[in-house]
Amino acid sequence: MACPACRTANAATARFCQGCGGALAPLRCIACNADLAAGAKFCGACGAPQQ
């Protein structure tokens, strides 16, 4: 999983970034709660725009 703050690659199970120490909480859709890729503008599951 890439850190949304510094883009450092981290293990998929990591909870904090090994590069900057930031939290690696999974990003979720605001409408359907599906997993989102970092920087997604729309949800791939329901199509809802993300803010």
C-alpha positions as CSV (number, residue, x, y, z in Angstrom):
1,M,0.0,0.0,0.0
2,A,1.4,3.4,-1.0
3,C,1.3,6.1,1.7
4,P,-1.1,8.8,0.7
5,A,1.2,11.5,2.2
6,C,4.7,10.5,1.0
7,R,4.0,7.7,-1.6
8,T,6.4,5.3,0.2
9,A,5.5,1.7,-0.6
10,N,4.5,-0.2,2.6
11,A,3.3,-3.8,3.3
12,A,-0.4,-4.4,2.8
13,T,-0.7,-5.2,6.5
14,A,1.1,-2.1,7.7
15,R,-0.9,0.4,9.9
16,F,1.7,3.2,9.7
17,C,4.1,4.3,6.9
18,Q,7.7,3.3,7.3
19,G,8.8,6.4,5.5
20,C,6.9,9.2,7.3
21,G,5.1,7.5,10.1
22,G,1.6,8.6,8.9
23,A,-1.4,6.4,9.4
24,L,-2.3,4.0,6.6
25,A,-6.0,3.7,7.1
26,P,-7.7,2.3,4.1
27,L,-9.6,4.9,2.0
28,R,-13.4,4.2,1.9
29,C,-16.1,5.5,-0.4
30,I,-18.3,8.1,1.3
31,A,-21.5,6.5,-0.2
32,C,-21.0,2.7,-0.1
33,N,-17.9,2.2,2.1
34,A,-16.0,0.3,-0.6
35,D,-12.2,0.4,-0.7
36,L,-10.8,3.2,-2.8
37,A,-7.4,3.7,-4.4
38,A,-5.5,6.8,-3.2
39,G,-6.5,9.8,-5.2
40,A,-9.7,8.3,-6.6
41,K,-12.2,10.9,-7.7
42,F,-15.0,8.3,-8.2
43,C,-15.8,5.0,-6.5
44,G,-15.2,2.0,-8.7
45,A,-18.0,0.1,-7.0
46,C,-20.9,2.6,-7.0
47,G,-19.6,5.5,-9.1
48,A,-20.2,8.1,-6.4
49,P,-17.9,11.2,-6.6
50,Q,-15.4,11.4,-3.8
51,Q,-14.3,14.6,-2.0
